[in-house]
Amino acid sequence: MISANLSAIFYMVSGVLFILALRGLSSPETSRQGNFFGILGMIIAITVTFLATGSFSTGFIFVIIFILVGGSVGAFIAYRIPMTAMPELVAGFHSLVGLAAVFVAISAFLNPEAFNLGKPGNIKLGSLIEMSIGAAVGAITFSGSVIAFLKLQGIMSGSPIIFKGQHPLNAIILVSIIVLIYMLCSTQSSNLFWILLAVSFLIGFLLIIPIGGADMPVVISMLNSYSGWAAAGIGFTLENTALIITGALVGSSGAILSYIMCKGMNRSFFNVILGGFGATEDTSSTVNKEQRPVKSGNADDAAFLMKNASSVIIVPGYGMAVAQAQHALREMVDTLKKNDIKVSYAIHPVAGRMPGHMNVLLAEANVPYDEVFELEEINNDFANADVAFVIGANDVTNPVAKTDPQSPIYGMPVLDVEKCKSVLFVKRSLSPGYAGIDNDLFYKENTLMLFADAKKMTEDITKNL
Amino acid sequence: MEIDPLIFRLSIFILSIFVGYYVVWSVTPSLHTPLMSVTNAISSVIIVGAIIAGLSGDSESVFNTSSLFGFLAIALAAINIFGGFLVTQRMLAMYKKKKKDK
């Protein structure tokens, strides 16, 4: 048994280690060390909790058993999951954090004495407020993440689900959550606590269903943020500094990522949350459905173009992830490099289904990270490059974002692919991207469309090089 | 008059938000996916609350409604801790620099 003061100091130490874990991610070299700090911080926090409770009885054995069971499931998933499924995995993990927060809050509500929070039916007011906020945010995180998971996994359609009166309904529910917390705190009624949980689960579900598949980077970041705030809420209840620090870190991290993603799409956060992008304005694309001529080619033409180039820029997008084409792409690039062609990769902030999605896939295919560039770093190079090879990306290359103020994506930062001498577009069909707008790039003089599965096409090009 | 300890916790919370703000802006965009998985893992430090909840049963009966929720939360958080850190490690191991000798 160690004193409360000593354990508080240790909790602070693990909080500092968590900060260092995030700090390590500022560069790939220091990142592995950062992860180690994170693990160390977690070990310290868990050990201190054991020592502080000081009971190594039957309950302790069960705690170990549950940690081992959960841990082996987690480890199994971590080793087996393919890198392309990372967005689903992260969404799934968020839901678990949310649910764990809910369970801890329920447990504290049923047995407040174990946490020094007062007696059942007479919980300290401050603790009850913190507890109910933690539980509500946790519940929203849980049901929201489950929906995000189902959408990413393809079990649920990625298209937005919209119905009349959706926004007023959500607003009413959000207000009722605040009213419920207020009533719960004044009456201490356990029925109200259960209703609060049910309503919070419901709103998490309703908030995420209207958001479309391509807005998932924002949703995942946002849920990441929520899971942090839920943890912080529970941290206040338990008066635990490690949880408070971590919750604040994770909460602000998710908020910053959401901001970066929104900026990458030139949309406000509320615009994304209110949802329905891509489903509402379908009419505009069908009205002016003039058939414009496109030049399409085969792998042979593409190989010829690239062989005669001196520099090539690759623009990967979600389509590459779907086709699992990252390894085939790397092989193609290796062949190009053997012919002394300079190759670099250009990544748009919202390429893929989560922040940094493309970077992980390229890293998995052994692409060195110093060949991969962000939008601002590489955008000026397109003018000097011979070939842009767009694989599975669409809207993020659309020049209309720079020229047409009427366009729904006007103002969104795009890759200046059209400035290249020639553009190769690997795509399955001419269908527009999620924004539902045509890409002018398809019809440009110097664009060659390669209609095929991304993986198959890259393999064929490699054969022809 | 004494200051309520809650105020101290609130101060820690607010300062940590600022620390998080500056630290996360310094994270390189190519590591944003590992950032999400590692924040996932560390937010599962909620397991400390779950452990306290799990051990709240008395010596005769380890399991009561309250501790049962605690044990479930332990398992959920453990999935996240092991899964989160390991998958982060797996990802970070893939980030390599260009080989010099080529």
Interface residues (C-beta under 8 A of the other chain):
Chain A: Y11 S14 G15 F18 I19 A21 L22 R23 L25 S26 S27 P28 S31 R32 G34 N35 G38 I39 G41 M42 A45 I46 V48 T49 F50 T53 S55 S57 T58 G59 F60 F62 V63 F66 I67 L68 V69 G70 G71 S72 V73 G74 A75 I77 A78 Y79 I81 M83 M86 L89 V90 F93 H94 L96 V97 L99 A100 A101 F103 V104 I106 S107 A108 L110 N111 E113 A114 F115 G126 I220 S221 N224 S227 G228 A231 A232 I234 G235 F236 T237 L238 E239 N240 T241 A242 L243 I244 I245 T246 G247 A248 L249 V250 G251 S252 S253 G254 I256 L257 I260 I347 P349 M354 P355 G356 H357 N359 V360 A363 E364 N366 P368 Y369 D370 E371 V372 E374
Chain B: P5 L6 R9 I12 F13 I14 S16 I17 V19 G20 Y21 V23 V24 W25 S26 V27 T28 P29 S30 L31 H32 T33 P34 L35 M36 S37 V38 T39 N40 A41 I42 S43 S44 V45 I46 I47 V48 G49 A50 I51 I52 A53 G54 L55 S56 G57 S59 V62 N64 T65 S66 S67 F69 G70 F71 L72 A73 I74 A75 L76 A77 A78 I79 N80 I81 F82 G83 G84 F85 L86 V87 T88 Q89 R90 M91 L92 A93 M94 Y95 K96 K97 K98 K99
